[in-house]
Amino acid sequence: MMNKIINDYCTFCERRENVPNQLFAESDNFFAFFTLGHMVEGYTLIVSKEHYHCMGALPQSLQAEYLEFTKYITGILEKKYGRTISYEHGRVGLCNVQPGEQICYHAHTHIVPVAMDLIPDFKKDGLIPYEIEQNSSLFKQYKNFGHYLYYRNIDKKEYIIQINQPIRRQYLRYLVAKNLGNEELAKWSEYPEYEKLNSAIKNISNLITENKVVN
């Protein structure tokens, strides 16, 4: 019942049907698509099909599937573009404001084919990144941190940042744009970057299984 109510005003819940050309892979409970605001070719979102507020809040029954699917998508992108970083706003720095200014959080992870390090930016902004140890996980840390930023660097080290203060909208996307040398690229609606998006669709299509489904 809760998912039905949320679907009425969550655009991410309808996104899979609205981006058929941008969607390039899916599993039973997640899908991956190339997003508008394609400031780097291959910029991908992994989204839960059901409505969860963040990936840290996924039920245990979906956690292994999410990790496997994310690893699969990351491997495809790195095969084509080289190293990647990944990040998520865990119920902070919202990116999705609904009609009537309703705030809506729907779990989605960004994977970006760039070789950059955001740790210095976090420290400059007074944020403390805690490395997620091998015997821990984002899911365990979510129970301790609640609202968080998640960041995975090019060396596959994972970090979580507890947020107890307001941060700018799409903070992590802004940091990526800044490190690319153009902060304006963070404004995805103003800079959709269709040329890069179409190039990604063309270049990745032959690396994906024909039915686009990961079993």
N, C-alpha and C positions, 0 to 999 in steps of 0.2 A: 504493500500500500504506500509506504514511504517513497519508493522509487517512482511510482505513478504520479504522486504529487509533485515530486521534484522535476520530473520530465516536462511538466507544464511550463516551466520557465528556465530550464537549463539548456542552453544551446549545445553544449558538449554532448548531451544525451541524444541529440538529433544529428550530431556531426557526421557519423558514419554514413548516413544516407545522403548527406549533402555534399560530400566530397568524393564521389566515385572515381574521378580521374586522379586524385591526389592520394587515395588510399592504395597502399602497395603490399600490405601483408596483414594477416590477422590470425589470432588463435581463438580458442573457444570464448575467452573472456576479455581479450584485449585487441586493439587494432593500432596500426602504425600508418601515419600519413604525412606527406610533405605539407608544411603549413605555409600560409601566406606570411608576408614579412620575411621572405626567404633570403635573409641577409648573407647567408653562406649556402652554396649549393649542397643539398643533402640534409638541410635542417629538418629534423623529424620530431613529431610528437607521438608518444605512445600513450594511449588513452584507455581507460577501463570502460567496458561496454555498460556495466551497471554503474549506478551513481554512488561513488565513495568520495569522501572529502579530500583524501590525499592517498598516496600509495602506502604510506606508513599505516594507514587505517584498514588496509586490505585484510579480509578474514584469512585465517591460516590456510584454508582450503584453496586459496588463489595465489598464495605467496610464491610457491615454487614455479607455477606457470608464469607469473609475472617476471621472475628472475630469468627463467629460461628464454622467454620471448624477447626480453630486453637484450640478453646476450646474443641471441640470433640476429636481431636487427642491428646491433652495434657491430657485429662481425661483418655484415653485408656492407654497411657504410664504410667501415675501415678498409675493407677490401678494395673499394673504389676510391675513397678520398683520403685515406691515411688516418691518423689518430683523431680521437674525438674526446669531447668532454660531455658530461651529462649533468642536468640539474632539475630540481623541482621546488616549487613554492608550496610548502606543506601548510596550507591554510593561512598564509601570510602573503602580502604583496600581490593582492588579487589581480588576475588578468581578465576576468570575465564578469562584467557588470551587465546585468539584465535590464530589460525595459523597466522603467520606474525606479532605476538605481538600486535594484535588489542585488545584494552581494551573493554570488554563487561560487562555491569551490567544487570542482570536479577533478578527480585525480588524473593528472597527465604529466609525463616526464619528457623533458626536452633532451634530444641528442644532437650535438652540434659538431660537425667536422672542422674543428679548429685546433691548432696547437698553441694554446695559451694557458696561463695560470691565473686564476681569480683569487688565490689566497692573499696576495698583497693588497688587493682591493678590499677584501673583507677586513683585514687588520687596519687599514687606513680609515675605514668607516666605523671602527670600534667594535667590530663583530668578532667573536672568538670561534673559529672552526675546531671542532673536536673530531679527531680521526676515529672512524668506526673500526674497531678491532676485528680481527678475523673471526673471533669466537662470538661476535655480536652481529647485529643486523639493523637495518633501518627500522624494521618492524618492532624490534625490542626497544630501540631508542625512542621511538615515537611514544611509547607508553610513559617514558620518563620526561620527554621534552614537550610533547603536545605540539604547539605551533613551531614550525622549523623551516629552515632552508636546507636542502640536500644538494651536495656537490660531489661529483666524481671527476677526478682529474685525468690527464692523458696517461698517467701511469697506473690507472685503475684503483688509486687510493680513494676511499670514500670518506666524506666529512658530513657532519650534521652541525647546524648552527641554531642554537636556541634563540628565539626572538621574543623579547619582552618589551619591544618598543615599536612605534610605527615605522615602516619602511616604505620607500617609494613604490608605486605600482610597477610591476614587471621589473623589479630590481635586478635580478640576475640577467635578464635579457638586455637591460641597459648596460650592465658591466661588459657583456660580450660586445655590444655595439661600440662602446667606448674603446675597448681594446683593439677593435678593428679599425679605429681611427675616425669613426663617424657616429656620434651619439644619436643622430637623427634616425638612423636605421632601426632603432628600438621601437619607433612608432610604426607598427606593422600595417596599420590601415592606410597610412600616408605613403609608405614605401613597401608595397606588396612584393616587388622584385620578381615579376612574372617570368622574366627571361631565365633567371637562375632556377626558378621552380620548374619550368617546362624542361629545362636541361636535365634536372634531377630525375624527373619522371621518365624521360627517354633513357638515361644512362643506367638506371637501377632496374628497369623493367625486365631486362634479360638475366638478372641475377636472382630473380624471385621464382619460386615454383609456379607452375602454370595456373593453379587454382588459387594462388595467393593465401593459402591456409597453411599454418604451421601446426602439425599434429603433435 
